[in-house]
Amino acid sequence: MVFEEGWAVTPLRWLMDELGEAQLARMGDEPGLVAAIDQHAAELRDTVPLDKETLRDYLLGFLDELRDRGWVFDGRLDAPALRLTAVCWVARELGYLEDGRPA
């Protein structure tokens, strides 16, 4: 994942482009991935209100923590990658990326 200048202006859109599209596409072929994403999405629903602004703020904080820890997405679906994929799935399901506006 490359944190180019300005990525934080539209973090949901950035994450979908960097990681989400490819990982969500895998869900059709990997039932285990669907279950893991569903679990992370349930944790998100239980943890934060899922309005667009709060989900964006959650994502920014989560990514800041990952960057501080030196985490890099290497293609493996470890816990951080699953959580990020779940954020993408929730954002897509709630229509936050379909209205043509920055997210």
C-alpha positions as a Markdown table, in Angstrom:
| # | Residue | x | y | z |
|---|---|---|---|---|
| 1 | Met | 0.0 | 0.0 | 0.0 |
| 2 | Val | 1.4 | 3.3 | -1.0 |
| 3 | Phe | 0.4 | 6.4 | 1.1 |
| 4 | Glu | 0.7 | 9.0 | -1.6 |
| 5 | Glu | 0.1 | 12.7 | -0.8 |
| 6 | Gly | -3.5 | 13.4 | -0.3 |
| 7 | Trp | -4.6 | 9.8 | 0.5 |
| 8 | Ala | -6.2 | 10.9 | 3.8 |
| 9 | Val | -8.6 | 13.3 | 2.0 |
| 10 | Thr | -10.7 | 10.4 | 0.7 |
| 11 | Pro | -9.5 | 7.4 | 2.8 |
| 12 | Leu | -12.4 | 5.0 | 2.0 |
| 13 | Arg | -11.9 | 5.5 | -1.7 |
| 14 | Trp | -8.2 | 5.2 | -1.4 |
| 15 | Leu | -8.5 | 2.0 | 0.6 |
| 16 | Met | -10.9 | 0.5 | -1.9 |
| 17 | Asp | -8.5 | 1.3 | -4.7 |
| 18 | Glu | -5.4 | 0.1 | -2.8 |
| 19 | Leu | -6.7 | -3.1 | -1.3 |
| 20 | Gly | -10.5 | -3.5 | -1.2 |
| 21 | Glu | -11.4 | -4.1 | -4.9 |
| 22 | Ala | -8.9 | -7.0 | -5.2 |
| 23 | Gln | -9.8 | -8.6 | -1.8 |
| 24 | Leu | -13.5 | -8.2 | -2.2 |
| 25 | Ala | -13.3 | -9.9 | -5.6 |
| 26 | Arg | -11.7 | -12.9 | -3.9 |
| 27 | Met | -14.8 | -13.4 | -1.7 |
| 28 | Gly | -16.7 | -15.1 | -4.5 |
| 29 | Asp | -14.2 | -17.9 | -4.6 |
| 30 | Glu | -13.2 | -18.2 | -0.9 |
| 31 | Pro | -16.0 | -19.0 | 1.6 |
| 32 | Gly | -13.5 | -18.9 | 4.4 |
| 33 | Leu | -12.6 | -15.3 | 3.5 |
| 34 | Val | -16.3 | -14.4 | 3.5 |
| 35 | Ala | -16.7 | -15.7 | 7.0 |
| 36 | Ala | -13.6 | -13.9 | 8.2 |
| 37 | Ile | -14.7 | -10.6 | 6.6 |
| 38 | Asp | -18.2 | -11.1 | 8.1 |
| 39 | Gln | -16.7 | -11.5 | 11.6 |
| 40 | His | -14.6 | -8.3 | 11.2 |
| 41 | Ala | -17.6 | -6.4 | 9.9 |
| 42 | Ala | -19.6 | -7.6 | 12.9 |
| 43 | Glu | -16.9 | -6.3 | 15.2 |
| 44 | Leu | -17.0 | -2.9 | 13.3 |
| 45 | Arg | -20.8 | -2.7 | 13.7 |
| 46 | Asp | -20.4 | -3.4 | 17.5 |
| 47 | Thr | -17.5 | -1.0 | 17.9 |
| 48 | Val | -18.3 | 2.2 | 15.9 |
| 49 | Pro | -21.4 | 3.9 | 14.5 |
| 50 | Leu | -21.3 | 3.2 | 10.8 |
| 51 | Asp | -22.1 | 6.6 | 9.4 |
| 52 | Lys | -19.6 | 7.7 | 6.7 |
| 53 | Glu | -17.8 | 10.2 | 8.8 |
| 54 | Thr | -17.2 | 7.9 | 11.7 |
| 55 | Leu | -16.1 | 5.0 | 9.5 |
| 56 | Arg | -13.6 | 7.3 | 7.8 |
| 57 | Asp | -12.3 | 8.5 | 11.1 |
| 58 | Tyr | -12.0 | 4.9 | 12.3 |
| 59 | Leu | -10.1 | 4.0 | 9.2 |
| 60 | Leu | -7.7 | 6.9 | 9.6 |
| 61 | Gly | -7.0 | 6.0 | 13.2 |
| 62 | Phe | -6.5 | 2.3 | 12.3 |
| 63 | Leu | -4.2 | 3.1 | 9.4 |
| 64 | Asp | -2.2 | 5.5 | 11.6 |
| 65 | Glu | -1.7 | 2.7 | 14.2 |
| 66 | Leu | -0.7 | 0.2 | 11.5 |
| 67 | Arg | 1.8 | 2.7 | 10.0 |
| 68 | Asp | 3.3 | 3.3 | 13.5 |
| 69 | Arg | 3.7 | -0.4 | 13.9 |
| 70 | Gly | 5.4 | -0.7 | 10.5 |
| 71 | Trp | 2.7 | -3.0 | 9.1 |
| 72 | Val | 2.8 | -3.4 | 5.3 |
| 73 | Phe | 0.2 | -5.2 | 3.3 |
| 74 | Asp | 2.1 | -8.0 | 1.6 |
| 75 | Gly | -0.9 | -9.9 | 0.1 |
| 76 | Arg | -1.4 | -12.1 | 3.2 |
| 77 | Leu | -4.8 | -11.9 | 4.8 |
| 78 | Asp | -3.7 | -11.3 | 8.3 |
| 79 | Ala | -5.9 | -9.6 | 10.9 |
| 80 | Pro | -5.1 | -6.0 | 9.8 |
| 81 | Ala | -5.8 | -6.9 | 6.1 |
| 82 | Leu | -9.0 | -8.6 | 7.1 |
| 83 | Arg | -10.1 | -5.6 | 9.1 |
| 84 | Leu | -9.3 | -3.2 | 6.2 |
| 85 | Thr | -11.2 | -5.5 | 3.8 |
| 86 | Ala | -14.1 | -5.4 | 6.2 |
| 87 | Val | -14.1 | -1.6 | 6.2 |
| 88 | Cys | -14.2 | -1.7 | 2.4 |
| 89 | Trp | -17.1 | -4.2 | 2.4 |
| 90 | Val | -19.1 | -2.2 | 4.9 |
| 91 | Ala | -18.5 | 1.1 | 3.0 |
| 92 | Arg | -19.6 | -0.6 | -0.2 |
| 93 | Glu | -22.7 | -2.2 | 1.3 |
| 94 | Leu | -23.7 | 1.1 | 2.9 |
| 95 | Gly | -23.3 | 2.8 | -0.5 |
| 96 | Tyr | -20.6 | 5.2 | 0.7 |
| 97 | Leu | -18.6 | 4.6 | -2.5 |
| 98 | Glu | -21.4 | 4.7 | -5.1 |
| 99 | Asp | -22.6 | 8.2 | -5.0 |
| 100 | Gly | -19.8 | 9.7 | -7.0 |
| 101 | Arg | -18.6 | 11.9 | -4.1 |
| 102 | Pro | -15.2 | 11.5 | -2.4 |
| 103 | Ala | -15.2 | 9.1 | 0.4 |
